[in-house]
Amino acid sequence: MAFDENLAARVRRTLGRRNGLSEKKMFGGIAFLLNGNMCCGVHKNDLIVRLDPDETDAALKRLGAREFDITGRPMKGWILVGPGGVKDDDLLAVWISTAIAFAAALPPK
């Protein structure tokens, strides 16, 4: 299954133009990288969010969020957010800002 192009377009709009931002096909979808570090992406109909691993448990309690487990090995610091959790631009913007904050704090690759 291809990734949700409409969600990817919404992510692009929300990310806007910023230095160090790039796109790369990954996970059978698309990833958005900030200074070479993955920040967020789209896998099928879900938003991929990278965040501080210590914030994973709290994030998983939010609408539409679940473990990032596409290989049978869930990863702390990565979650998937289903369509209900990004149904409007305000919800999407909160997830994107979380991902940007984490990626921006990492050393550039």
Steps between C-alpha positions, in 0.01 A plus 500: 500500500627845412516773760229764541609778262245740650644455848851546359390828339352616831826413677697697239276804551528472877878463489528798268835613371786462739873453465618140514165345405499215247284207392596138451305187413513268802284239673296457181395862537666838527718643774571863577848564634635802681877538473520134400297372797156357441236719655172364366354316205205324348456122499183381324227719660695578816724782610838387633620720786847488649515634853700486819494134611406615851183656357384184319270364772318833543468545122347154465205615713403763242230456236603268218851427631649151513841338506713526190521133420519417132766230537392319818744702710342814650737790552492750787504854372297416190121483472235472234199729507191379318267721296283590801800650678584734209150565366541876516796730444525603866546138613753440224692816594539384861650168391726668244628754753582215740696322226681817391602584856656156548677486163632855537662405832701219338847558351487541120595198291 
